Amino acid sequence: MRTALALILALSLSGAALAQSKAKPIPVKDLKVYVTKTGLKYHKTKTCVGMKNAKDITQVTLAAAYKRKLKICDHCRETKKPTAKKMGGHHG
């Protein structure tokens, strides 16, 4: 019985992986970002700290932001990387 359950589980997981591998990435032209009329940057989320005082926030495609020569916001560009302290390690 365990073997049958293991086989069913393995097949279902491989099917999920196969379905996931067939998923097509979203084309850059279809990605959505947030901008303001007068801003020089675009943002990944409407709630970005860089948009704190923004007025007239509009969602546009990334291609439209590139066309306006907007750069990505510094806050949106940052990626959270684990540090030794957060991972329980120590410096030394």
PDB file of N, CA, C and O in Angstrom:
ATOM      1  N   MET A   1       0.830  -1.200   0.000  1.00  0.00           N
ATOM      2  CA  MET A   1       0.000   0.000   0.000  1.00  0.00           C
ATOM      3  C   MET A   1       0.869   1.257   0.000  1.00  0.00           C
ATOM      4  O   MET A   1       0.577   2.223  -0.706  1.00  0.00           O
ATOM      5  N   ARG A   2       1.956   1.236   0.811  1.00  0.00           N
ATOM      6  CA  ARG A   2       2.849   2.409   0.844  1.00  0.00           C
ATOM      7  C   ARG A   2       3.469   2.662  -0.515  1.00  0.00           C
ATOM      8  O   ARG A   2       3.615   3.809  -0.938  1.00  0.00           O
ATOM      9  N   THR A   3       3.833   1.586  -1.196  1.00  0.00           N
ATOM     10  CA  THR A   3       4.455   1.724  -2.514  1.00  0.00           C
ATOM     11  C   THR A   3       3.492   2.384  -3.488  1.00  0.00           C
ATOM     12  O   THR A   3       3.881   3.254  -4.267  1.00  0.00           O
ATOM     13  N   ALA A   4       2.237   1.965  -3.439  1.00  0.00           N
ATOM     14  CA  ALA A   4       1.235   2.550  -4.331  1.00  0.00           C
ATOM     15  C   ALA A   4       1.041   4.032  -4.026  1.00  0.00           C
ATOM     16  O   ALA A   4       0.943   4.848  -4.943  1.00  0.00           O
ATOM     17  N   LEU A   5       0.985   4.386  -2.732  1.00  0.00           N
ATOM     18  CA  LEU A   5       0.839   5.796  -2.360  1.00  0.00           C
ATOM     19  C   LEU A   5       2.058   6.605  -2.782  1.00  0.00           C
ATOM     20  O   LEU A   5       1.926   7.733  -3.257  1.00  0.00           O
ATOM     21  N   ALA A   6       3.246   6.029  -2.609  1.00  0.00           N
ATOM     22  CA  ALA A   6       4.473   6.720  -3.015  1.00  0.00           C
ATOM     23  C   ALA A   6       4.489   6.942  -4.517  1.00  0.00           C
ATOM     24  O   ALA A   6       4.896   8.006  -4.985  1.00  0.00           O
ATOM     25  N   LEU A   7       4.050   5.947  -5.273  1.00  0.00           N
ATOM     26  CA  LEU A   7       4.006   6.069  -6.726  1.00  0.00           C
ATOM     27  C   LEU A   7       3.016   7.150  -7.151  1.00  0.00           C
ATOM     28  O   LEU A   7       3.317   7.964  -8.024  1.00  0.00           O
ATOM     29  N   ILE A   8       1.839   7.156  -6.534  1.00  0.00           N
ATOM     30  CA  ILE A   8       0.836   8.182  -6.850  1.00  0.00           C
ATOM     31  C   ILE A   8       1.366   9.571  -6.524  1.00  0.00           C
ATOM     32  O   ILE A   8       1.195  10.504  -7.309  1.00  0.00           O
ATOM     33  N   LEU A   9       2.007   9.709  -5.374  1.00  0.00           N
ATOM     34  CA  LEU A   9       2.579  10.990  -4.989  1.00  0.00           C
ATOM     35  C   LEU A   9       3.663  11.428  -5.960  1.00  0.00           C
ATOM     36  O   LEU A   9       3.702  12.593  -6.356  1.00  0.00           O
ATOM     37  N   ALA A  10       4.543  10.512  -6.349  1.00  0.00           N
ATOM     38  CA  ALA A  10       5.629  10.835  -7.282  1.00  0.00           C
ATOM     39  C   ALA A  10       5.073  11.268  -8.629  1.00  0.00           C
ATOM     40  O   ALA A  10       5.555  12.233  -9.222  1.00  0.00           O
ATOM     41  N   LEU A  11       4.057  10.557  -9.114  1.00  0.00           N
ATOM     42  CA  LEU A  11       3.460  10.911 -10.402  1.00  0.00           C
ATOM     43  C   LEU A  11       2.763  12.261 -10.350  1.00  0.00           C
ATOM     44  O   LEU A  11       2.848  13.042 -11.298  1.00  0.00           O
ATOM     45  N   SER A  12       2.077  12.541  -9.254  1.00  0.00           N
ATOM     46  CA  SER A  12       1.388  13.828  -9.152  1.00  0.00           C
ATOM     47  C   SER A  12       2.387  14.968  -9.060  1.00  0.00           C
ATOM     48  O   SER A  12       2.165  16.036  -9.631  1.00  0.00           O
ATOM     49  N   LEU A  13       3.492  14.751  -8.343  1.00  0.00           N
ATOM     50  CA  LEU A  13       4.513  15.804  -8.243  1.00  0.00           C
ATOM     51  C   LEU A  13       5.212  16.019  -9.576  1.00  0.00           C
ATOM     52  O   LEU A  13       5.491  17.159  -9.948  1.00  0.00           O
ATOM     53  N   SER A  14       5.499  14.947 -10.298  1.00  0.00           N
ATOM     54  CA  SER A  14       6.154  15.110 -11.597  1.00  0.00           C
ATOM     55  C   SER A  14       5.217  15.782 -12.586  1.00  0.00           C
ATOM     56  O   SER A  14       5.659  16.555 -13.436  1.00  0.00           O
ATOM     57  N   GLY A  15       3.923  15.494 -12.479  1.00  0.00           N
ATOM     58  CA  GLY A  15       2.942  16.159 -13.337  1.00  0.00           C
ATOM     59  C   GLY A  15       2.868  17.639 -13.043  1.00  0.00           C
ATOM     60  O   GLY A  15       2.756  18.449 -13.963  1.00  0.00           O
ATOM     61  N   ALA A  16       2.928  18.008 -11.761  1.00  0.00           N
ATOM     62  CA  ALA A  16       2.913  19.424 -11.383  1.00  0.00           C
ATOM     63  C   ALA A  16       4.160  20.119 -11.887  1.00  0.00           C
ATOM     64  O   ALA A  16       4.098  21.254 -12.360  1.00  0.00           O
ATOM     65  N   ALA A  17       5.298  19.437 -11.786  1.00  0.00           N
ATOM     66  CA  ALA A  17       6.550  20.027 -12.262  1.00  0.00           C
ATOM     67  C   ALA A  17       6.509  20.202 -13.771  1.00  0.00           C
ATOM     68  O   ALA A  17       6.980  21.211 -14.296  1.00  0.00           O
ATOM     69  N   LEU A  18       5.944  19.218 -14.473  1.00  0.00           N
ATOM     70  CA  LEU A  18       5.839  19.308 -15.916  1.00  0.00           C
ATOM     71  C   LEU A  18       4.925  20.462 -16.316  1.00  0.00           C
ATOM     72  O   LEU A  18       5.246  21.224 -17.228  1.00  0.00           O
ATOM     73  N   ALA A  19       3.791  20.592 -15.639  1.00  0.00           N
ATOM     74  CA  ALA A  19       2.870  21.689 -15.939  1.00  0.00           C
ATOM     75  C   ALA A  19       3.531  23.034 -15.663  1.00  0.00           C
ATOM     76  O   ALA A  19       3.335  23.996 -16.405  1.00  0.00           O
ATOM     77  N   GLN A  20       4.314  23.091 -14.595  1.00  0.00           N
ATOM     78  CA  GLN A  20       4.987  24.337 -14.246  1.00  0.00           C
ATOM     79  C   GLN A  20       6.057  24.680 -15.282  1.00  0.00           C
ATOM     80  O   GLN A  20       6.242  25.850 -15.616  1.00  0.00           O
ATOM     81  N   SER A  21       6.759  23.670 -15.792  1.00  0.00           N
ATOM     82  CA  SER A  21       7.817  23.925 -16.765  1.00  0.00           C
ATOM     83  C   SER A  21       7.254  24.408 -18.095  1.00  0.00           C
ATOM     84  O   SER A  21       7.956  25.074 -18.856  1.00  0.00           O
ATOM     85  N   LYS A  22       5.993  24.080 -18.387  1.00  0.00           N
ATOM     86  CA  LYS A  22       5.370  24.518 -19.630  1.00  0.00           C
ATOM     87  C   LYS A  22       4.803  25.928 -19.532  1.00  0.00           C
ATOM     88  O   LYS A  22       4.421  26.512 -20.546  1.00  0.00           O
ATOM     89  N   ALA A  23       4.743  26.480 -18.324  1.00  0.00           N
ATOM     90  CA  ALA A  23       4.212  27.835 -18.154  1.00  0.00           C
ATOM     91  C   ALA A  23       5.129  28.819 -18.863  1.00  0.00           C
ATOM     92  O   ALA A  23       6.349  28.776 -18.705  1.00  0.00           O
ATOM     93  N   LYS A  24       4.537  29.687 -19.631  1.00  0.00           N
ATOM     94  CA  LYS A  24       5.325  30.666 -20.374  1.00  0.00           C
ATOM     95  C   LYS A  24       5.524  31.915 -19.522  1.00  0.00           C
ATOM     96  O   LYS A  24       4.593  32.371 -18.858  1.00  0.00           O
ATOM     97  N   PRO A  25       6.737  32.471 -19.541  1.00  0.00           N
ATOM     98  CA  PRO A  25       6.955  33.719 -18.793  1.00  0.00           C
ATOM     99  C   PRO A  25       6.159  34.856 -19.425  1.00  0.00           C
ATOM    100  O   PRO A  25       5.873  34.844 -20.622  1.00  0.00           O
ATOM    101  N   ILE A  26       5.816  35.816 -18.615  1.00  0.00           N
ATOM    102  CA  ILE A  26       5.085  36.983 -19.109  1.00  0.00           C
ATOM    103  C   ILE A  26       6.045  37.831 -19.931  1.00  0.00           C
ATOM    104  O   ILE A  26       7.125  38.171 -19.448  1.00  0.00           O
ATOM    105  N   PRO A  27       5.681  38.178 -21.152  1.00  0.00           N
ATOM    106  CA  PRO A  27       6.555  39.037 -21.966  1.00  0.00           C
ATOM    107  C   PRO A  27       6.755  40.393 -21.293  1.00  0.00           C
ATOM    108  O   PRO A  27       5.841  40.918 -20.659  1.00  0.00           O
ATOM    109  N   VAL A  28       7.936  40.948 -21.433  1.00  0.00           N
ATOM    110  CA  VAL A  28       8.263  42.237 -20.822  1.00  0.00           C
ATOM    111  C   VAL A  28       7.233  43.284 -21.205  1.00  0.00           C
ATOM    112  O   VAL A  28       6.861  44.113 -20.374  1.00  0.00           O
ATOM    113  N   LYS A  29       6.773  43.263 -22.427  1.00  0.00           N
ATOM    114  CA  LYS A  29       5.819  44.283 -22.877  1.00  0.00           C
ATOM    115  C   LYS A  29       4.503  44.225 -22.113  1.00  0.00           C
ATOM    116  O   LYS A  29       3.757  45.203 -22.081  1.00  0.00           O
ATOM    117  N   ASP A  30       4.211  43.061 -21.486  1.00  0.00           N
ATOM    118  CA  ASP A  30       2.953  42.900 -20.758  1.00  0.00           C
ATOM    119  C   ASP A  30       3.088  43.077 -19.248  1.00  0.00           C
ATOM    120  O   ASP A  30       2.077  43.104 -18.547  1.00  0.00           O
ATOM    121  N   LEU A  31       4.308  43.197 -18.733  1.00  0.00           N
ATOM    122  CA  LEU A  31       4.504  43.398 -17.292  1.00  0.00           C
ATOM    123  C   LEU A  31       3.959  44.760 -16.892  1.00  0.00           C
ATOM    124  O   LEU A  31       4.106  45.733 -17.632  1.00  0.00           O
ATOM    125  N   LYS A  32       3.339  44.832 -15.735  1.00  0.00           N
ATOM    126  CA  LYS A  32       2.748  46.084 -15.266  1.00  0.00           C
ATOM    127  C   LYS A  32       3.592  46.704 -14.167  1.00  0.00           C
ATOM    128  O   LYS A  32       4.085  46.005 -13.281  1.00  0.00           O
ATOM    129  N   VAL A  33       3.756  48.020 -14.228  1.00  0.00           N
ATOM    130  CA  VAL A  33       4.473  48.791 -13.216  1.00  0.00           C
ATOM    131  C   VAL A  33       3.658  50.040 -12.903  1.00  0.00           C
ATOM    132  O   VAL A  33       2.663  50.327 -13.568  1.00  0.00           O
ATOM    133  N   TYR A  34       4.091  50.780 -11.882  1.00  0.00           N
ATOM    134  CA  TYR A  34       3.357  51.970 -11.446  1.00  0.00           C
ATOM    135  C   TYR A  34       4.219  53.209 -11.633  1.00  0.00           C
ATOM    136  O   TYR A  34       5.416  53.207 -11.345  1.00  0.00           O
ATOM    137  N   VAL A  35       3.582  54.266 -12.121  1.00  0.00           N
ATOM    138  CA  VAL A  35       4.285  55.518 -12.401  1.00  0.00           C
ATOM    139  C   VAL A  35       3.407  56.699 -11.994  1.00  0.00           C
ATOM    140  O   VAL A  35       2.218  56.548 -11.712  1.00  0.00           O
ATOM    141  N   THR A  36       4.024  57.872 -11.972  1.00  0.00           N
ATOM    142  CA  THR A  36       3.270  59.120 -11.812  1.00  0.00           C
ATOM    143  C   THR A  36       3.509  59.964 -13.054  1.00  0.00           C
ATOM    144  O   THR A  36       4.383  59.654 -13.863  1.00  0.00           O
ATOM    145  N   LYS A  37       2.748  61.006 -13.202  1.00  0.00           N
ATOM    146  CA  LYS A  37       2.878  61.850 -14.397  1.00  0.00           C
ATOM    147  C   LYS A  37       4.248  62.500 -14.506  1.00  0.00           C
ATOM    148  O   LYS A  37       4.806  62.590 -15.600  1.00  0.00           O
ATOM    149  N   THR A  38       4.797  62.955 -13.384  1.00  0.00           N
ATOM    150  CA  THR A  38       6.045  63.722 -13.432  1.00  0.00           C
ATOM    151  C   THR A  38       7.252  62.966 -12.879  1.00  0.00           C
ATOM    152  O   THR A  38       8.365  63.493 -12.888  1.00  0.00           O
ATOM    153  N   GLY A  39       7.045  61.733 -12.397  1.00  0.00           N
ATOM    154  CA  GLY A  39       8.137  60.973 -11.794  1.00  0.00           C
ATOM    155  C   GLY A  39       9.186  60.539 -12.806  1.00  0.00           C
ATOM    156  O   GLY A  39       8.925  60.474 -14.008  1.00  0.00           O
ATOM    157  N   LEU A  40      10.373  60.245 -12.300  1.00  0.00           N
ATOM    158  CA  LEU A  40      11.473  59.792 -13.143  1.00  0.00           C
ATOM    159  C   LEU A  40      11.737  58.299 -12.975  1.00  0.00           C
ATOM    160  O   LEU A  40      12.637  57.749 -13.610  1.00  0.00           O
ATOM    161  N   LYS A  41      10.947  57.639 -12.113  1.00  0.00           N
ATOM    162  CA  LYS A  41      11.161  56.226 -11.807  1.00  0.00           C
ATOM    163  C   LYS A  41       9.847  55.467 -11.941  1.00  0.00           C
ATOM    164  O   LYS A  41       8.763  56.046 -11.876  1.00  0.00           O
ATOM    165  N   TYR A  42       9.971  54.152 -12.131  1.00  0.00           N
ATOM    166  CA  TYR A  42       8.786  53.292 -12.085  1.00  0.00           C
ATOM    167  C   TYR A  42       8.926  52.358 -10.891  1.00  0.00           C
ATOM    168  O   TYR A  42      10.022  52.146 -10.373  1.00  0.00           O
ATOM    169  N   HIS A  43       7.800  51.806 -10.465  1.00  0.00           N
ATOM    170  CA  HIS A  43       7.746  51.008  -9.246  1.00  0.00           C
ATOM    171  C   HIS A  43       7.065  49.673  -9.512  1.00  0.00           C
ATOM    172  O   HIS A  43       6.140  49.589 -10.319  1.00  0.00           O
ATOM    173  N   LYS A  44       7.529  48.622  -8.824  1.00  0.00           N
ATOM    174  CA  LYS A  44       6.947  47.289  -8.970  1.00  0.00           C
ATOM    175  C   LYS A  44       5.578  47.190  -8.307  1.00  0.00           C
ATOM    176  O   LYS A  44       4.708  46.454  -8.773  1.00  0.00           O
ATOM    177  N   THR A  45       5.391  47.932  -7.219  1.00  0.00           N
ATOM    178  CA  THR A  45       4.116  47.881  -6.503  1.00  0.00           C
ATOM    179  C   THR A  45       3.591  49.289  -6.262  1.00  0.00           C
ATOM    180  O   THR A  45       4.349  50.257  -6.194  1.00  0.00           O
ATOM    181  N   LYS A  46       2.298  49.371  -6.136  1.00  0.00           N
ATOM    182  CA  LYS A  46       1.651  50.657  -5.878  1.00  0.00           C
ATOM    183  C   LYS A  46       1.945  51.147  -4.460  1.00  0.00           C
ATOM    184  O   LYS A  46       1.860  52.344  -4.182  1.00  0.00           O
ATOM    185  N   THR A  47       2.286  50.230  -3.579  1.00  0.00           N
ATOM    186  CA  THR A  47       2.535  50.568  -2.173  1.00  0.00           C
ATOM    187  C   THR A  47       4.021  50.737  -1.856  1.00  0.00           C
ATOM    188  O   THR A  47       4.393  50.771  -0.683  1.00  0.00           O
ATOM    189  N   CYS A  48       4.867  50.843  -2.861  1.00  0.00           N
ATOM    190  CA  CYS A  48       6.301  51.048  -2.645  1.00  0.00           C
ATOM    191  C   CYS A  48       6.517  52.315  -1.814  1.00  0.00           C
ATOM    192  O   CYS A  48       5.814  53.310  -1.988  1.00  0.00           O
ATOM    193  N   VAL A  49       7.495  52.266  -0.912  1.00  0.00           N
ATOM    194  CA  VAL A  49       7.790  53.420  -0.065  1.00  0.00           C
ATOM    195  C   VAL A  49       8.167  54.640  -0.923  1.00  0.00           C
ATOM    196  O   VAL A  49       7.971  55.778  -0.497  1.00  0.00           O
ATOM    197  N   GLY A  50       8.696  54.408  -2.102  1.00  0.00           N
ATOM    198  CA  GLY A  50       9.046  55.500  -3.012  1.00  0.00           C
ATOM    199  C   GLY A  50       7.826  56.218  -3.578  1.00  0.00           C
ATOM    200  O   GLY A  50       7.953  57.287  -4.173  1.00  0.00           O
ATOM    201  N   MET A  51       6.650  55.636  -3.394  1.00  0.00           N
ATOM    202  CA  MET A  51       5.408  56.244  -3.883  1.00  0.00           C
ATOM    203  C   MET A  51       4.620  56.884  -2.741  1.00  0.00           C
ATOM    204  O   MET A  51       3.466  57.275  -2.918  1.00  0.00           O
ATOM    205  N   LYS A  52       5.249  56.989  -1.571  1.00  0.00           N
ATOM    206  CA  LYS A  52       4.561  57.443  -0.356  1.00  0.00           C
ATOM    207  C   LYS A  52       3.794  58.755  -0.552  1.00  0.00           C
ATOM    208  O   LYS A  52       2.650  58.875  -0.113  1.00  0.00           O
ATOM    209  N   ASN A  53       4.406  59.716  -1.194  1.00  0.00           N
ATOM    210  CA  ASN A  53       3.767  61.025  -1.366  1.00  0.00           C
ATOM    211  C   ASN A  53       3.256  61.250  -2.790  1.00  0.00           C
ATOM    212  O   ASN A  53       2.931  62.375  -3.171  1.00  0.00           O
ATOM    213  N   ALA A  54       3.191  60.183  -3.558  1.00  0.00           N
ATOM    214  CA  ALA A  54       2.807  60.311  -4.966  1.00  0.00           C
ATOM    215  C   ALA A  54       1.323  60.609  -5.128  1.00  0.00           C
ATOM    216  O   ALA A  54       0.482  60.171  -4.344  1.00  0.00           O
ATOM    217  N   LYS A  55       1.043  61.357  -6.156  1.00  0.00           N
ATOM    218  CA  LYS A  55      -0.336  61.657  -6.529  1.00  0.00           C
ATOM    219  C   LYS A  55      -0.539  61.140  -7.953  1.00  0.00           C
ATOM    220  O   LYS A  55       0.415  61.047  -8.726  1.00  0.00           O
ATOM    221  N   ASP A  56      -1.753  60.812  -8.289  1.00  0.00           N
ATOM    222  CA  ASP A  56      -2.075  60.340  -9.639  1.00  0.00           C
ATOM    223  C   ASP A  56      -1.222  59.141 -10.069  1.00  0.00           C
ATOM    224  O   ASP A  56      -0.544  59.192 -11.095  1.00  0.00           O
ATOM    225  N   ILE A  57      -1.262  58.078  -9.289  1.00  0.00           N
ATOM    226  CA  ILE A  57      -0.519  56.866  -9.622  1.00  0.00           C
ATOM    227  C   ILE A  57      -1.248  56.128 -10.734  1.00  0.00           C
ATOM    228  O   ILE A  57      -2.463  55.939 -10.676  1.00  0.00           O
ATOM    229  N   THR A  58      -0.498  55.713 -11.746  1.00  0.00           N
ATOM    230  CA  THR A  58      -1.070  55.031 -12.898  1.00  0.00           C
ATOM    231  C   THR A  58      -0.330  53.718 -13.142  1.00  0.00           C
ATOM    232  O   THR A  58       0.892  53.657 -13.007  1.00  0.00           O
ATOM    233  N   GLN A  59      -1.053  52.692 -13.493  1.00  0.00           N
ATOM    234  CA  GLN A  59      -0.439  51.429 -13.872  1.00  0.00           C
ATOM    235  C   GLN A  59      -0.217  51.437 -15.378  1.00  0.00           C
ATOM    236  O   GLN A  59      -1.137  51.714 -16.148  1.00  0.00           O
ATOM    237  N   VAL A  60       1.013  51.131 -15.792  1.00  0.00           N
ATOM    238  CA  VAL A  60       1.356  51.087 -17.213  1.00  0.00           C
ATOM    239  C   VAL A  60       2.179  49.825 -17.459  1.00  0.00           C
ATOM    240  O   VAL A  60       2.580  49.136 -16.521  1.00  0.00           O
ATOM    241  N   THR A  61       2.420  49.539 -18.717  1.00  0.00           N
ATOM    242  CA  THR A  61       3.290  48.410 -19.031  1.00  0.00           C
ATOM    243  C   THR A  61       4.744  48.838 -18.816  1.00  0.00           C
ATOM    244  O   THR A  61       5.079  50.022 -18.858  1.00  0.00           O
ATOM    245  N   LEU A  62       5.586  47.844 -18.587  1.00  0.00           N
ATOM    246  CA  LEU A  62       7.007  48.128 -18.435  1.00  0.00           C
ATOM    247  C   LEU A  62       7.555  48.745 -19.723  1.00  0.00           C
ATOM    248  O   LEU A  62       8.428  49.612 -19.681  1.00  0.00           O
ATOM    249  N   ALA A  63       7.044  48.299 -20.850  1.00  0.00           N
ATOM    250  CA  ALA A  63       7.476  48.857 -22.137  1.00  0.00           C
ATOM    251  C   ALA A  63       7.170  50.355 -22.204  1.00  0.00           C
ATOM    252  O   ALA A  63       7.980  51.129 -22.714  1.00  0.00           O
ATOM    253  N   ALA A  64       6.006  50.768 -21.691  1.00  0.00           N
ATOM    254  CA  ALA A  64       5.642  52.191 -21.682  1.00  0.00           C
ATOM    255  C   ALA A  64       6.570  52.975 -20.760  1.00  0.00           C
ATOM    256  O   ALA A  64       6.945  54.107 -21.065  1.00  0.00           O
ATOM    257  N   ALA A  65       6.942  52.363 -19.624  1.00  0.00           N
ATOM    258  CA  ALA A  65       7.875  53.028 -18.708  1.00  0.00           C
ATOM    259  C   ALA A  65       9.240  53.190 -19.371  1.00  0.00           C
ATOM    260  O   ALA A  65       9.879  54.234 -19.240  1.00  0.00           O
ATOM    261  N   TYR A  66       9.684  52.159 -20.081  1.00  0.00           N
ATOM    262  CA  TYR A  66      10.964  52.245 -20.801  1.00  0.00           C
ATOM    263  C   TYR A  66      10.914  53.322 -21.876  1.00  0.00           C
ATOM    264  O   TYR A  66      11.877  54.061 -22.081  1.00  0.00           O
ATOM    265  N   LYS A  67       9.778  53.398 -22.554  1.00  0.00           N
ATOM    266  CA  LYS A  67       9.614  54.393 -23.622  1.00  0.00           C
ATOM    267  C   LYS A  67       9.747  55.813 -23.065  1.00  0.00           C
ATOM    268  O   LYS A  67      10.256  56.708 -23.739  1.00  0.00           O
ATOM    269  N   ARG A  68       9.275  56.007 -21.809  1.00  0.00           N
ATOM    270  CA  ARG A  68       9.400  57.317 -21.150  1.00  0.00           C
ATOM    271  C   ARG A  68      10.782  57.499 -20.528  1.00  0.00           C
ATOM    272  O   ARG A  68      11.054  58.516 -19.889  1.00  0.00           O
ATOM    273  N   LYS A  69      11.659  56.500 -20.721  1.00  0.00           N
ATOM    274  CA  LYS A  69      13.029  56.516 -20.191  1.00  0.00           C
ATOM    275  C   LYS A  69      13.073  56.558 -18.662  1.00  0.00           C
ATOM    276  O   LYS A  69      13.990  57.129 -18.071  1.00  0.00           O
ATOM    277  N   LEU A  70      12.060  55.939 -18.028  1.00  0.00           N
ATOM    278  CA  LEU A  70      12.030  55.869 -16.574  1.00  0.00           C
ATOM    279  C   LEU A  70      12.970  54.777 -16.090  1.00  0.00           C
ATOM    280  O   LEU A  70      13.156  53.768 -16.770  1.00  0.00           O
ATOM    281  N   LYS A  71      13.550  54.971 -14.943  1.00  0.00           N
ATOM    282  CA  LYS A  71      14.437  53.995 -14.309  1.00  0.00           C
ATOM    283  C   LYS A  71      13.677  53.329 -13.173  1.00  0.00           C
ATOM    284  O   LYS A  71      12.706  53.885 -12.659  1.00  0.00           O
ATOM    285  N   ILE A  72      14.118  52.136 -12.781  1.00  0.00           N
ATOM    286  CA  ILE A  72      13.471  51.452 -11.668  1.00  0.00           C
ATOM    287  C   ILE A  72      13.809  52.166 -10.358  1.00  0.00           C
ATOM    288  O   ILE A  72      14.934  52.627 -10.166  1.00  0.00           O
ATOM    289  N   CYS A  73      12.849  52.249  -9.482  1.00  0.00           N
ATOM    290  CA  CYS A  73      13.015  52.852  -8.160  1.00  0.00           C
ATOM    291  C   CYS A  73      14.083  52.079  -7.379  1.00  0.00           C
ATOM    292  O   CYS A  73      14.166  50.855  -7.482  1.00  0.00           O
ATOM    293  N   ASP A  74      14.893  52.792  -6.603  1.00  0.00           N
ATOM    294  CA  ASP A  74      15.945  52.151  -5.809  1.00  0.00           C
ATOM    295  C   ASP A  74      15.366  51.143  -4.820  1.00  0.00           C
ATOM    296  O   ASP A  74      15.960  50.088  -4.596  1.00  0.00           O
ATOM    297  N   HIS A  75      14.223  51.452  -4.232  1.00  0.00           N
ATOM    298  CA  HIS A  75      13.597  50.539  -3.269  1.00  0.00           C
ATOM    299  C   HIS A  75      13.105  49.276  -3.971  1.00  0.00           C
ATOM    300  O   HIS A  75      13.224  48.175  -3.432  1.00  0.00           O
ATOM    301  N   CYS A  76      12.556  49.433  -5.164  1.00  0.00           N
ATOM    302  CA  CYS A  76      12.044  48.285  -5.913  1.00  0.00           C
ATOM    303  C   CYS A  76      13.181  47.416  -6.453  1.00  0.00           C
ATOM    304  O   CYS A  76      13.013  46.208  -6.614  1.00  0.00           O
ATOM    305  N   ARG A  77      14.318  48.015  -6.728  1.00  0.00           N
ATOM    306  CA  ARG A  77      15.454  47.285  -7.280  1.00  0.00           C
ATOM    307  C   ARG A  77      16.097  46.394  -6.234  1.00  0.00           C
ATOM    308  O   ARG A  77      16.569  45.300  -6.546  1.00  0.00           O
ATOM    309  N   GLU A  78      16.116  46.863  -4.992  1.00  0.00           N
ATOM    310  CA  GLU A  78      16.774  46.109  -3.932  1.00  0.00           C
ATOM    311  C   GLU A  78      16.133  44.743  -3.762  1.00  0.00           C
ATOM    312  O   GLU A  78      14.912  44.593  -3.795  1.00  0.00           O
ATOM    313  N   THR A  79      16.988  43.758  -3.582  1.00  0.00           N
ATOM    314  CA  THR A  79      16.489  42.426  -3.270  1.00  0.00           C
ATOM    315  C   THR A  79      16.966  42.079  -1.876  1.00  0.00           C
ATOM    316  O   THR A  79      18.093  42.394  -1.495  1.00  0.00           O
ATOM    317  N   LYS A  80      16.125  41.444  -1.141  1.00  0.00           N
ATOM    318  CA  LYS A  80      16.468  41.067   0.223  1.00  0.00           C
ATOM    319  C   LYS A  80      17.370  39.845   0.180  1.00  0.00           C
ATOM    320  O   LYS A  80      16.965  38.784  -0.294  1.00  0.00           O
ATOM    321  N   LYS A  81      18.587  39.994   0.674  1.00  0.00           N
ATOM    322  CA  LYS A  81      19.518  38.877   0.740  1.00  0.00           C
ATOM    323  C   LYS A  81      19.722  38.513   2.197  1.00  0.00           C
ATOM    324  O   LYS A  81      19.862  39.397   3.042  1.00  0.00           O
ATOM    325  N   PRO A  82      19.739  37.221   2.504  1.00  0.00           N
ATOM    326  CA  PRO A  82      19.953  36.835   3.895  1.00  0.00           C
ATOM    327  C   PRO A  82      21.341  37.239   4.359  1.00  0.00           C
ATOM    328  O   PRO A  82      22.311  37.153   3.606  1.00  0.00           O
ATOM    329  N   THR A  83      21.422  37.671   5.580  1.00  0.00           N
ATOM    330  CA  THR A  83      22.712  38.025   6.154  1.00  0.00           C
ATOM    331  C   THR A  83      23.113  36.964   7.160  1.00  0.00           C
ATOM    332  O   THR A  83      22.286  36.146   7.564  1.00  0.00           O
ATOM    333  N   ALA A  84      24.377  36.969   7.571  1.00  0.00           N
ATOM    334  CA  ALA A  84      24.864  35.985   8.544  1.00  0.00           C
ATOM    335  C   ALA A  84      24.077  36.099   9.846  1.00  0.00           C
ATOM    336  O   ALA A  84      23.757  35.090  10.473  1.00  0.00           O
ATOM    337  N   LYS A  85      23.770  37.320  10.247  1.00  0.00           N
ATOM    338  CA  LYS A  85      23.045  37.531  11.490  1.00  0.00           C
ATOM    339  C   LYS A  85      21.651  36.914  11.423  1.00  0.00           C
ATOM    340  O   LYS A  85      21.208  36.263  12.369  1.00  0.00           O
ATOM    341  N   LYS A  86      20.959  37.123  10.294  1.00  0.00           N
ATOM    342  CA  LYS A  86      19.608  36.595  10.156  1.00  0.00           C
ATOM    343  C   LYS A  86      19.614  35.079  10.037  1.00  0.00           C
ATOM    344  O   LYS A  86      18.639  34.425  10.407  1.00  0.00           O
ATOM    345  N   MET A  87      20.698  34.515   9.525  1.00  0.00           N
ATOM    346  CA  MET A  87      20.761  33.081   9.332  1.00  0.00           C
ATOM    347  C   MET A  87      21.314  32.351  10.556  1.00  0.00           C
ATOM    348  O   MET A  87      21.490  31.133  10.530  1.00  0.00           O
ATOM    349  N   GLY A  88      21.586  33.090  11.614  1.00  0.00           N
ATOM    350  CA  GLY A  88      22.038  32.456  12.833  1.00  0.00           C
ATOM    351  C   GLY A  88      23.543  32.296  12.911  1.00  0.00           C
ATOM    352  O   GLY A  88      24.054  31.720  13.872  1.00  0.00           O
ATOM    353  N   GLY A  89      24.266  32.798  11.910  1.00  0.00           N
ATOM    354  CA  GLY A  89      25.723  32.697  11.909  1.00  0.00           C
ATOM    355  C   GLY A  89      26.328  33.818  12.735  1.00  0.00           C
ATOM    356  O   GLY A  89      25.621  34.576  13.400  1.00  0.00           O
ATOM    357  N   HIS A  90      27.619  33.908  12.682  1.00  0.00           N
ATOM    358  CA  HIS A  90      28.305  34.972  13.399  1.00  0.00           C
ATOM    359  C   HIS A  90      29.445  35.500  12.537  1.00  0.00           C
ATOM    360  O   HIS A  90      29.942  34.811  11.646  1.00  0.00           O
ATOM    361  N   HIS A  91      29.841  36.709  12.815  1.00  0.00           N
ATOM    362  CA  HIS A  91      30.946  37.338  12.081  1.00  0.00           C
ATOM    363  C   HIS A  91      32.228  37.009  12.818  1.00  0.00           C
ATOM    364  O   HIS A  91      32.248  36.987  14.048  1.00  0.00           O
ATOM    365  N   GLY A  92      33.284  36.757  12.091  1.00  0.00           N
ATOM    366  CA  GLY A  92      34.518  36.569  12.807  1.00  0.00           C
ATOM    367  C   GLY A  92      35.457  35.725  12.175  1.00  0.00           C
ATOM    368  O   GLY A  92      36.544  35.502  12.708  1.00  0.00           O
TER     369      GLY A  92
END
